[in-house]
Each structure stands twice: as C-alpha cells, then as structure tokens.
Amino acid sequence: MKLVEQMLSGNTAALARLISLVEDGSSEVSQIMKLIYPRTGKAYRIGLTGPPGLGKSTIVDKLTAVARGQGLEVGIIAVDPTSPFSGGALLGDRIRMQQHYLDEGVFIRSMATRGSLGGLPRTANEVINLIDASGKDIIYVETVGVGQSELDIIKNVDTAIVVLAPESGDNIQTMKAGLLEIADIFVINKADRPGADDLISEMQAMLQLHSGRTRWEIPIVATEAINNKGIEELYRQIQLHREALNGMGMLDQRRKQQRREQFINTLEKKISTELLEIIRQDGQLNQYVGEVEKGEIDPYSAADEILNSKTFLTTLAQQLSQRKRPGG
C-alpha cells in the first residue's frame, strides 16, 4: 500500500492520512495494520490522565522539549472531549504545543473520544501503533478524565502518569481506587498554589497504606509546568520507571497485555460488525430490532432468539467460511 510505504519512509502527511483512515473506520484498516505491525514495538509509550484544566498539555509540551533535547523523536496524541454537535474534538490541545509545530521530529495529533467511556477513543491503539511504526522514540498520550471508569490508558501505555492539582484535594477520597489502579507516577501540577503541600501529604499517606503491593514505589512529583519547574525530575522518574519495568521483566508483560487487549478488541469489533450485517440483511432477524424498539420484546429475549435461530447460525457459518485464509 503506497500510503504505508510513504509513512515508513518518513512522510508525515502519509501518517496523518493513515490515522484519518483508521479514525473513519475505512475498509482498508485491517490491511494497513497488517502492513505496519512488524514495525511496531520500538516507541516507549507514556500516558497522562487527570481532570481537565490541570495543565496536562503544558506538561506534555515541556516533556517533549526535554526529549527533543536528547535527540529523540516524539509523537503526541491529545485526546479531547467530543463535541455533542460535530463529533469532533473540542479543545484542540495542539494550540498549547505551538513551540513544536515546525519541529519535524515531533508529530502531534488531536483525537476525539467519540463517545468512548474509557477516556480513550476505540481507535487509540491503532493510532499509537501507526505513530510507533513511523519511527518515533517516545509517544505521549494525553487523555481526559480520571477515576475507576477511565482505565483504558493503562491498557495502552508503558508508564501511566496521573496529574492532579491542589484543588483536586476534595475529590481524592472518591478517586482513590481508580487512582491507585492507574498511576505509575503522580504529578501535582501548579504546586505553587495554596493547598499543594497538604495534597502531597495526603497522597503520601494514601500510598503508604498501599506500599508493598508492587516493587515500584510510586513517586509524587511537584511541578509548575508553565514555569518549567519539576519537569526534569518528572522526566527522570519516567526513565527510572522504564528501567524498573525492564529490570523486573514487567515491560514485556505489559506489552503482552497490550497485544492481548488489542486482539480481543479487534475480534469483538469484527464479530460485532459481521453479526449486525447478517441481522440487517435478513428480514426475519431484522424484525426483532423493530420489536425491541416498540417494547414488544425485551433486548435479552430478542438476542437469545437470534443466537438460537437456525437461519442466523447457518448464515454466520457461511460468512465465516468465506473469510477463511487461503490454505486454511
């Protein structure tokens, strides 16, 4: 595929076009991902999550500057809330990363959540893999939200950073479980504001209660990203976490889990698409949709009826048989 060849040779416009095809659900996605998959796995993936307005984009901007100072190429995925009207991203984080616009060693892409409840759009993993295959050394993934329902980030990155600010203190109690599941590193940004020391003390006490669960002691880094304070220390902690993961054999384990999640998600999407197409084309099966809409049958009974239908099972078997690999 010409676009893939162009991307692998360093063409940024081709990378952007391939990402658009993935986001739009093009029929070419499977072929694209098959072609680039052998080139993935090089980039180190770092996720940042936390409530809106805490300066995550500024932190990513400053971390990128540190990485570029070391000669590393960087990819940035900034996930924005979705507009309820257009379906597009609302915030446009790229405007907060202007110093890297003209830097050929930095690729920045905004993505909309498009209704996904896990903090990341469903196509995020494919986009991460595309940027990885393009030759970037580090990929930053900035997501929206934090809590027990926004755990997608840990399924897609190697180091997960949770960003808080002094005003987050009142919400710590309700976020505790989710925070501890997500974070490899905590960042208290805007640490010059009142309440920062109290929040750090509270976080330290919380971590102390859960110490010993892993061999990595979760650090708390105070930053003032807008003033570039604490960024070097945060970058150092990311490197230390990477070294710790390698030393414990956990990086390979995380990558295996990421591949497993991607396989299951891909399988679910393909099966779901296949099933819905069969139901749409079969008039008898499609009647159940109308009956559910009218409230004449509950969704569970309708699903059981369809899955037990001989017509459905025969059609599904035929569809799967037609998709068998050559020689399979």
C-alpha positions in Angstrom: 0.0 0.0 0.0 1.5 3.3 -1.2 0.5 5.4 1.9 2.1 2.9 4.2 5.3 2.9 2.2 5.4 6.7 2.3 4.8 6.7 6.0 7.6 4.2 6.7 9.9 6.4 4.6 9.2 9.4 6.9 6.3 11.1 5.1 4.3 12.9 7.9 1.4 13.7 5.6 1.0 10.0 4.8 1.0 9.2 8.6 -1.7 11.8 9.1 -3.8 10.4 6.2 -3.5 6.8 7.6 -4.6 8.0 11.0 -7.7 9.6 9.4 -8.5 6.3 7.6 -8.3 4.5 10.9 -10.5 7.1 12.7 -13.1 7.0 9.9 -13.3 3.1 10.1 -12.1 2.6 6.5 -12.3 -0.8 5.0 -8.5 -0.6 4.5 -7.8 -0.5 8.2 -7.1 -4.3 8.5 -4.6 -4.2 5.6 -2.9 -1.1 7.0 -2.4 -2.6 10.4 -1.1 -5.9 9.0 1.5 -4.0 7.0 2.7 -1.8 9.8 2.5 -4.3 12.7 6.1 -5.7 12.2 7.5 -2.2 12.6 5.8 -1.6 16.0 7.2 -2.0 19.5 10.1 0.4 19.4 8.5 3.5 20.9 8.1 4.0 24.6 4.5 4.9 25.5 3.7 7.4 28.2 0.1 8.2 29.2 -1.0 11.3 31.2 -4.5 11.4 32.6 -6.4 13.6 35.1 -9.3 16.1 35.3 -9.5 18.9 32.7 -7.7 22.2 33.3 -4.7 20.9 35.3 -2.1 21.6 32.7 -1.6 18.2 31.1 -0.9 19.7 27.7 1.7 22.0 29.1 3.4 19.1 30.9 3.5 17.1 27.6 4.8 20.2 25.9 7.7 20.6 28.4 8.5 16.8 28.5 8.7 16.9 24.7 11.2 19.7 24.8 13.4 17.6 27.2 13.1 14.5 24.9 14.0 16.6 21.8 17.0 18.0 23.6 18.2 14.4 23.8 17.7 13.9 20.1 14.6 11.7 20.4 11.7 11.9 18.1 8.3 12.3 19.7 4.7 11.5 18.9 1.8 13.2 20.8 -1.8 12.1 20.9 -4.0 14.6 22.6 -7.5 13.2 23.3 -10.2 15.8 23.7 -13.8 15.6 24.8 -16.1 15.1 21.8 -18.4 17.9 20.6 -22.0 16.7 21.0 -22.8 18.5 17.7 -20.0 17.7 15.3 -18.4 14.6 17.0 -15.1 16.4 16.7 -12.6 17.4 19.4 -13.5 20.5 21.4 -10.3 21.7 22.9 -7.7 21.3 20.2 -4.7 20.7 22.5 -2.3 21.3 19.7 -2.7 25.1 20.2 -1.0 24.7 23.6 2.0 23.0 22.0 2.9 25.7 19.5 6.7 25.6 20.1 6.8 22.1 18.4 4.7 22.9 15.3 7.6 23.4 13.0 9.7 20.7 14.5 10.0 17.8 12.1 10.9 15.5 15.0 7.5 15.9 16.6 4.2 14.7 15.4 1.0 15.9 17.1 -2.5 14.6 16.6 -5.7 15.5 18.4 -8.3 12.8 18.7 -11.9 13.0 19.9 -13.3 10.4 22.4 -16.3 9.9 20.1 -18.5 8.6 22.9 -16.0 6.2 24.4 -16.4 5.9 28.1 -12.9 4.8 29.0 -11.0 8.1 28.4 -9.6 6.9 25.0 -11.3 6.6 21.6 -11.7 3.0 20.4 -9.1 3.6 17.6 -6.4 4.9 20.0 -4.4 1.7 20.0 -4.3 1.6 16.2 -3.2 5.3 16.1 -0.5 4.6 18.7 0.8 1.7 16.6 0.9 3.9 13.5 2.9 6.6 15.2 5.2 3.8 16.6 5.8 2.3 13.2 6.6 5.7 11.8 9.8 5.7 13.8 9.1 7.8 16.9 11.1 7.0 20.0 8.5 8.3 22.6 4.7 8.6 22.3 2.8 10.8 24.8 -0.9 10.0 25.1 -2.9 12.7 26.9 -6.4 11.6 27.9 -9.5 13.1 29.5 -10.9 12.2 32.9 -9.7 10.1 35.8 -11.3 7.5 38.0 -12.4 4.0 38.1 -14.2 4.1 34.8 -11.3 5.7 32.9 -8.8 2.8 33.0 -8.2 2.5 29.2 -4.9 4.4 29.5 -3.2 1.6 31.4 -4.1 -0.8 28.6 -2.3 1.3 26.0 0.9 2.7 27.6 4.0 1.6 29.4 4.1 4.4 32.0 0.9 6.0 33.3 1.0 9.4 34.9 -1.9 10.8 36.9 -1.9 14.6 37.1 -3.6 16.4 40.0 -3.6 20.0 41.3 -4.1 21.5 44.7 -7.8 22.0 44.0 -8.1 18.2 43.4 -7.8 17.5 47.1 -11.6 17.4 47.8 -12.0 14.7 45.2 -9.2 12.4 46.3 -11.4 10.3 48.5 -13.8 9.4 45.7 -11.0 8.8 43.2 -8.7 6.7 45.4 -9.4 3.2 44.0 -9.1 4.4 40.4 -6.0 6.4 41.0 -4.1 3.5 42.6 -5.1 1.2 39.7 -3.9 3.8 37.1 -0.8 5.6 38.4 2.8 4.7 38.0 3.7 8.3 38.8 1.7 11.1 40.4 2.2 14.7 39.4 0.9 17.6 41.5 1.0 20.4 39.0 0.5 24.1 39.8 2.4 23.3 43.0 2.8 26.9 43.8 -0.9 27.2 44.7 -2.2 27.0 48.2 -3.0 23.5 49.4 -0.3 21.8 47.3 1.7 20.7 50.4 -1.5 19.3 52.0 -2.4 17.4 48.9 1.1 15.9 48.6 1.0 14.8 52.3 -2.4 13.2 51.8 -1.2 11.4 48.7 1.9 10.2 50.5 -0.3 8.8 53.3 -2.5 7.1 50.8 0.5 5.5 49.1 2.0 4.4 52.4 -1.1 2.4 53.2 -0.7 0.5 49.9 3.0 0.2 49.8 4.5 -3.2 49.1 1.9 -4.1 46.5 4.5 -3.7 43.8 8.2 -3.4 43.7 7.9 0.0 42.1 7.4 2.8 44.8 5.1 5.3 43.1 6.7 8.8 43.3 4.9 12.1 43.7 6.4 14.9 41.6 5.6 18.5 42.2 5.6 20.6 39.1 4.9 24.1 37.8 4.7 23.2 34.2 4.0 26.7 33.0 7.3 27.8 34.6 9.1 24.6 33.6 9.7 23.7 37.2 9.9 20.0 38.1 9.8 18.8 34.5 13.4 17.5 34.5 12.6 15.5 37.7 9.4 14.1 36.1 11.3 13.1 33.0 13.9 11.4 35.3 11.1 9.4 37.1 9.7 8.3 33.8 13.2 6.9 32.9 13.5 5.3 36.3 10.2 3.6 35.9 11.2 2.4 32.4 14.4 0.9 33.9 12.4 -0.7 36.7 10.0 -2.3 34.3 12.9 -3.7 32.2 14.7 -4.9 35.3 11.6 -6.7 36.7 10.6 -8.1 33.3 7.4 -6.1 33.5 7.7 -4.1 30.3 7.5 -7.3 28.2 4.5 -8.3 30.3 2.7 -5.0 29.8 3.4 -5.2 26.1 1.9 -8.7 26.0 -1.2 -7.5 27.8 -1.5 -4.6 25.3 -1.3 -7.0 22.4 -3.9 -9.3 24.1 -6.3 -6.4 24.6 -5.8 -5.3 21.0 -6.5 -8.8 19.7 -9.7 -9.1 21.8 -10.9 -5.6 20.9 -10.2 -6.3 17.2 -12.1 -9.6 17.4 -15.0 -8.0 19.1 -15.3 -5.2 16.5 -15.1 -7.7 13.6 -17.6 -10.1 15.1 -20.0 -7.3 16.0 -19.8 -5.8 12.5 -20.4 -9.3 11.0 -23.4 -10.1 13.3 -25.1 -6.7 12.7 -24.7 -7.1 8.9 -26.3 -10.5 9.0 -29.2 -9.2 11.0 -29.6 -6.2 8.7 -29.8 -8.3 5.6 -32.1 -11.0 6.9 -35.7 -9.7 7.1 -36.8 -12.2 9.6 -34.0 -11.5 12.0 -34.3 -7.8 11.5 -37.9 -7.9 12.7 -36.5 -8.4 16.2 -35.0 -4.9 16.0 -38.4 -3.3 15.4 -40.0 -5.4 18.1 -37.3 -4.3 20.6 -37.8 -0.6 19.6 -41.5 -0.9 20.1 -41.1 -2.6 23.5 -42.8 -5.7 22.3 -39.9 -7.9 23.4 -37.0 -7.2 25.8 -33.4 -7.0 24.3 -32.2 -10.1 26.1 -35.0 -12.4 24.8 -34.5 -10.9 21.3 -30.8 -11.6 21.5 -31.4 -15.2 22.6 -33.9 -15.7 19.8 -31.4 -14.5 17.2 -28.5 -16.5 18.6 -30.7 -19.7 18.6 -32.0 -19.1 15.1 -31.0 -21.7 12.6 -31.1 -19.1 9.8 -28.7 -16.9 11.8 -26.3 -19.7 12.6 -26.3 -21.0 9.0 -25.6 -17.5 7.6 -22.9 -16.9 10.2 -21.2 -20.2 9.3 -21.3 -19.3 5.6 -19.9 -15.9 6.2 -17.0 -17.2 8.3 -16.3 -20.0 5.8 -16.0 -17.4 3.1 -13.4 -15.5 5.2 -11.1 -18.4 5.8 -7.5 -17.8 5.0 -6.0 -19.3 1.8 -4.9 -22.9 2.6 -6.8 -22.7 6.0 
